[in-house]
Each structure stands twice: as C-alpha cells, then as structure tokens.
Amino acid sequence: MELIHPSQVHLTGNHYVEAPAVLEVFAPDRGQSVLRIPLEERRRQIESIPWVSHAIVRRALPNTLQVHITERTPIAFLREGSGLSLVDINGVILQKPLRDTFHFPVVTGLRTDMSLDDREERMHLFAGFVQGVESARAGASNQVSEVDLSDDHDLRATLTGLQLDVIDGANAAANSATPLLVHFGDGNFEAKYQTLVEKIGEVRAKVGPLDSVDLRFDGELVANPDVAAVVPQPAPKARAGRSR
C-alpha cells in the first residue's frame, strides 16, 4: 500500500501543465502508505501551479492516487515591458507554452505587482468589452489588436481593419487599415461600438484622418481627443546690448 513510483499517481486533465510539476508534489510521500498522504494539502499545492485552476486528488486502493486537474483558460496576451505572457479572466498571469499557438488581443496596463483582485477586476472589464463588441457585430473582436487597461474607468482599445463607410471610396482601404485608438470607458460597450460603426464614416469625412475617438459620452463620438493643440510660443525678445 506504499507509494513507491511516480506511475502510481494517475494524472488526467493536463494539457499545458507538465506532468513532472504535479508528480513532484508527491515526492515527500514516497515510501509511505497512501492512507497517510494528506490529500487536501496536496490538492492545495497542485492548485498553486499557475496553469491549474482546480484539482481533485483521490485515493484508489490499494496503492494508487488519482489526480484530475482543470486548467486555466487564457483570454488575452499580456505585454509587460518587453515580455509577452498570457492572462486568464481572473487576472492570473500564465507562461506561454512553446508548443501552442494562440490568437488573442494584447492587453497592457496589468502588472505583476498589482493585487490579484485588481488584475481580476480589469480582466472582467476586458471580457465584458469583448462580449459587448461581439454582440454588436459578430467578428468585431478580431479587429481589436490591443487593449489598454491601465485606467479601470477608461478601457482604450486599438482597432485595425475597421470597415468604414467613407465618402471617398478610393481611400476606404487605406482608412480601414489605419489603427484607431478608441476610448470606451467602463461599460455599455455594445451600444458604444454601434455608435462607432454608425458615425465614424461621417465624422472622418468632416474632420479628415482620425488617430483616436472618444465614446465615453453616450451616443456621441468625439474626434481626435488625444491630439493636443500646439500653441506656438512667441520668440524671445532680443536684449539690447549696453554700450561701454
């Protein structure tokens, strides 16, 4: 009834979590009876592995253990500095597996030194945004290249490939390829995205090229709010020289 070999631990549910990381949790139990293994403590240790969301640990007499894990589901890339990792809806930062390919927007504004509660709140804001724009138009989230979550009251998304109803059809392709920074605020994302697609063509026809728009005023689209007016400064007056 003793736990002698790692093969006595039957692991299921893992795709990204490497089996040795889970089996190492039971290293202190080798040579002991499976009846004496503290299952609850081992479960907590397994759940401390970043990719593990939930774990179940059971005895299977006479001498084996069954471990089933549920892995976390990433929903975005996270860029912090020059590094790129993954992040789930609970704000847990995950190392990107080398063998898999993911297609997500990039989020910024989350830091490893933030509390988990703070990161979770901002990732719920991100998830609500994605759901909102998809409700407004299926596939709209594919146009989202980056989302800045540094201000929890103003989600800022960079959109690319937005098909615009512009007056000058010859410039439509060029305009749709230009990245556009959009201030979405902290809610009502479906209606705001609908305002964007309905009004941006008209606004662009009036004001010309757009670098950013602000949708935080319900039903309104403010053009280029991030472009500060440059006020020319008067040249300094030359001082008259003093004759000696």
MIKOLLO-662605 format. One line per field, with one value per residue (C-alpha): residue number from 1; residue in one letter; x negated, y negated, z negated. Coordinates in nm, 3 decimals, always signed. Layout:
! residues N
i	c(NUM|...);
aa	c(A|...);
xx	c(X|...);
yy	c(Y|...);
zz	c(Z|...);
This chain:
! residues 244
i	c(1|2|3|4|5|6|7|8|9|10|11|12|13|14|15|16|17|18|19|20|21|22|23|24|25|26|27|28|29|30|31|32|33|34|35|36|37|38|39|40|41|42|43|44|45|46|47|48|49|50|51|52|53|54|55|56|57|58|59|60|61|62|63|64|65|66|67|68|69|70|71|72|73|74|75|76|77|78|79|80|81|82|83|84|85|86|87|88|89|90|91|92|93|94|95|96|97|98|99|100|101|102|103|104|105|106|107|108|109|110|111|112|113|114|115|116|117|118|119|120|121|122|123|124|125|126|127|128|129|130|131|132|133|134|135|136|137|138|139|140|141|142|143|144|145|146|147|148|149|150|151|152|153|154|155|156|157|158|159|160|161|162|163|164|165|166|167|168|169|170|171|172|173|174|175|176|177|178|179|180|181|182|183|184|185|186|187|188|189|190|191|192|193|194|195|196|197|198|199|200|201|202|203|204|205|206|207|208|209|210|211|212|213|214|215|216|217|218|219|220|221|222|223|224|225|226|227|228|229|230|231|232|233|234|235|236|237|238|239|240|241|242|243|244);
aa	c(M|E|L|I|H|P|S|Q|V|H|L|T|G|N|H|Y|V|E|A|P|A|V|L|E|V|F|A|P|D|R|G|Q|S|V|L|R|I|P|L|E|E|R|R|R|Q|I|E|S|I|P|W|V|S|H|A|I|V|R|R|A|L|P|N|T|L|Q|V|H|I|T|E|R|T|P|I|A|F|L|R|E|G|S|G|L|S|L|V|D|I|N|G|V|I|L|Q|K|P|L|R|D|T|F|H|F|P|V|V|T|G|L|R|T|D|M|S|L|D|D|R|E|E|R|M|H|L|F|A|G|F|V|Q|G|V|E|S|A|R|A|G|A|S|N|Q|V|S|E|V|D|L|S|D|D|H|D|L|R|A|T|L|T|G|L|Q|L|D|V|I|D|G|A|N|A|A|A|N|S|A|T|P|L|L|V|H|F|G|D|G|N|F|E|A|K|Y|Q|T|L|V|E|K|I|G|E|V|R|A|K|V|G|P|L|D|S|V|D|L|R|F|D|G|E|L|V|A|N|P|D|V|A|A|V|V|P|Q|P|A|P|K|A|R|A|G|R|S|R);
xx	c(+0.000|-0.304|-0.360|-0.682|-0.687|-0.551|-0.350|-0.123|+0.008|+0.259|+0.286|+0.564|+0.685|+0.345|+0.259|+0.035|-0.072|-0.375|-0.325|-0.657|-0.541|-0.239|-0.422|-0.689|-0.421|-0.405|-0.781|-0.767|-0.510|-0.722|-0.772|-0.463|-0.123|+0.126|+0.360|+0.130|+0.093|+0.257|+0.483|+0.617|+0.268|+0.151|+0.456|+0.370|+0.010|+0.119|+0.357|+0.064|-0.078|+0.015|+0.188|+0.402|+0.746|+0.883|+0.758|+0.916|+0.697|+0.836|+0.702|+0.753|+0.674|+0.465|+0.172|+0.252|+0.367|+0.593|+0.534|+0.759|+0.683|+0.880|+0.652|+0.699|+0.828|+0.627|+0.825|+0.553|+0.184|+0.029|-0.256|-0.455|-0.777|-0.934|-0.783|-0.471|-0.271|+0.092|+0.362|+0.698|+1.023|+0.919|+0.606|+0.371|+0.060|-0.046|-0.368|-0.310|-0.360|-0.613|-0.423|-0.087|+0.036|+0.290|+0.489|+0.584|+0.570|+0.282|+0.366|+0.145|+0.181|+0.162|-0.145|-0.276|-0.299|+0.076|+0.301|+0.478|+0.815|+0.713|+0.597|+0.915|+1.136|+0.962|+0.977|+1.353|+1.373|+1.184|+1.410|+1.721|+1.578|+1.513|+1.861|+2.013|+1.846|+1.923|+2.289|+2.288|+2.125|+2.009|+1.634|+1.573|+1.324|+1.096|+1.039|+0.910|+0.530|+0.455|+0.646|+0.501|+0.639|+0.419|+0.724|+1.002|+1.256|+1.146|+1.075|+0.879|+0.876|+0.674|+0.881|+0.746|+0.923|+1.240|+1.455|+1.568|+1.849|+1.641|+1.749|+1.426|+1.431|+1.081|+0.945|+1.157|+0.889|+0.621|+0.852|+0.968|+0.605|+0.511|+0.504|+0.761|+0.742|+1.089|+1.183|+1.465|+1.497|+1.602|+1.931|+2.215|+1.970|+2.224|+2.401|+2.074|+1.934|+2.257|+2.215|+1.862|+1.954|+2.256|+2.089|+1.720|+1.755|+1.942|+1.700|+1.397|+1.548|+1.582|+1.257|+1.021|+0.779|+0.856|+0.598|+0.840|+1.204|+1.380|+1.708|+1.745|+2.029|+2.336|+2.435|+2.155|+1.828|+1.552|+1.281|+0.908|+0.935|+0.571|+0.429|+0.331|+0.341|-0.006|-0.013|-0.309|-0.526|-0.646|-1.013|-1.216|-1.289|-1.648|-1.803|-1.962|-2.334|-2.479|-2.748|-3.059);
yy	c(+0.000|-0.224|-0.495|-0.380|-0.502|-0.814|-0.584|-0.517|-0.874|-0.873|-1.225|-1.341|-1.674|-1.826|-1.980|-2.274|-2.162|-1.936|-1.607|-1.627|-1.952|-1.768|-1.445|-1.638|-1.747|-1.384|-1.341|-1.369|-1.084|-0.819|-0.519|-0.600|-0.434|-0.603|-0.613|-0.862|-1.106|-1.443|-1.475|-1.822|-1.965|-1.808|-1.948|-2.299|-2.254|-2.142|-2.437|-2.670|-2.574|-2.878|-2.689|-2.483|-2.626|-2.333|-1.992|-1.675|-1.422|-1.079|-0.754|-0.444|-0.146|+0.045|-0.175|-0.444|-0.805|-0.970|-1.336|-1.529|-1.892|-2.163|-2.409|-2.782|-2.931|-3.228|-3.505|-3.754|-3.809|-4.030|-4.262|-4.392|-4.562|-4.358|-4.029|-3.859|-3.614|-3.502|-3.603|-3.450|-3.617|-3.601|-3.804|-3.508|-3.555|-3.242|-3.150|-3.098|-2.732|-2.692|-2.425|-2.601|-2.895|-3.142|-3.419|-3.686|-4.063|-4.203|-4.371|-4.619|-4.802|-4.493|-4.447|-4.154|-4.380|-4.453|-4.264|-3.966|-4.130|-4.439|-4.234|-4.026|-4.337|-4.472|-4.139|-4.121|-4.467|-4.333|-4.026|-4.246|-4.463|-4.165|-4.030|-4.371|-4.432|-4.077|-4.132|-4.447|-4.277|-3.916|-3.900|-4.255|-4.134|-4.023|-4.393|-4.452|-4.442|-4.589|-4.693|-4.927|-4.850|-5.091|-5.310|-5.097|-5.366|-5.402|-5.093|-5.204|-4.971|-4.991|-4.873|-4.777|-4.674|-4.857|-4.877|-5.235|-5.387|-5.676|-5.915|-5.884|-5.520|-5.541|-5.594|-5.328|-5.058|-5.289|-5.431|-5.087|-4.974|-5.270|-5.181|-5.373|-5.430|-5.426|-5.536|-5.302|-5.399|-5.126|-4.988|-4.988|-4.853|-4.713|-5.047|-5.237|-5.008|-5.050|-5.427|-5.388|-5.198|-5.419|-5.758|-5.723|-5.745|-6.073|-6.212|-6.116|-6.279|-6.603|-6.620|-6.412|-6.150|-6.013|-5.893|-5.843|-5.881|-5.909|-5.723|-5.794|-6.040|-5.828|-5.844|-6.086|-6.039|-6.289|-6.302|-6.307|-6.375|-6.275|-6.530|-6.829|-7.166|-7.306|-7.671|-7.847|-8.021|-8.375|-8.405|-8.552|-8.920|-9.011|-9.219|-9.545|-9.547|-9.802|-10.028|-10.071);
zz	c(+0.000|+0.018|+0.276|+0.441|+0.800|+0.981|+1.207|+0.909|+0.949|+1.234|+1.376|+1.609|+1.746|+1.812|+2.148|+2.063|+1.716|+1.733|+1.551|+1.359|+1.193|+1.049|+0.961|+0.773|+0.525|+0.403|+0.366|-0.018|-0.023|+0.146|-0.076|-0.282|-0.283|-0.052|-0.351|-0.525|-0.234|-0.319|-0.016|-0.097|-0.142|+0.184|+0.363|+0.247|+0.360|+0.704|+0.732|+0.662|+1.003|+1.218|+1.501|+1.258|+1.183|+0.982|+0.873|+0.736|+0.551|+0.457|+0.320|+0.532|+0.312|+0.269|+0.369|+0.626|+0.637|+0.893|+0.974|+1.209|+1.288|+1.462|+1.638|+1.667|+1.993|+2.121|+2.292|+2.388|+2.431|+2.166|+2.255|+1.961|+2.061|+2.341|+2.225|+2.360|+2.149|+2.121|+1.874|+1.781|+1.677|+1.310|+1.376|+1.329|+1.542|+1.728|+1.901|+2.272|+2.375|+2.653|+2.843|+2.885|+3.089|+2.955|+3.126|+2.874|+2.844|+2.643|+2.313|+2.134|+1.804|+1.582|+1.366|+1.169|+0.862|+0.873|+0.636|+0.790|+0.712|+0.910|+1.208|+1.194|+1.195|+1.506|+1.688|+1.619|+1.776|+2.079|+2.106|+2.090|+2.366|+2.594|+2.531|+2.599|+2.934|+3.044|+2.956|+3.167|+3.465|+3.494|+3.551|+3.425|+3.164|+3.448|+3.521|+3.168|+3.170|+2.826|+2.513|+2.251|+1.904|+1.709|+1.629|+1.483|+1.575|+1.938|+2.144|+2.451|+2.749|+3.069|+3.365|+3.705|+4.024|+3.932|+4.246|+4.275|+4.475|+4.605|+4.876|+5.070|+5.171|+5.313|+4.961|+4.793|+4.793|+4.659|+4.393|+4.275|+4.231|+4.012|+3.641|+3.441|+3.065|+2.909|+2.556|+2.448|+2.083|+1.840|+1.972|+2.225|+2.480|+2.726|+2.773|+2.792|+3.060|+3.255|+3.231|+3.361|+3.676|+3.746|+3.707|+3.780|+4.157|+4.132|+3.875|+4.080|+4.388|+4.192|+3.996|+4.206|+4.069|+3.724|+3.475|+3.187|+3.089|+2.753|+2.696|+2.325|+2.391|+2.461|+2.825|+2.912|+3.093|+3.015|+3.282|+3.204|+2.829|+2.776|+3.019|+2.811|+2.980|+3.026|+2.933|+3.093|+2.837|+2.910|+2.988|+2.701|+2.742|+2.806|+2.532|+2.635|+2.569|+2.326|+2.464|+2.257);
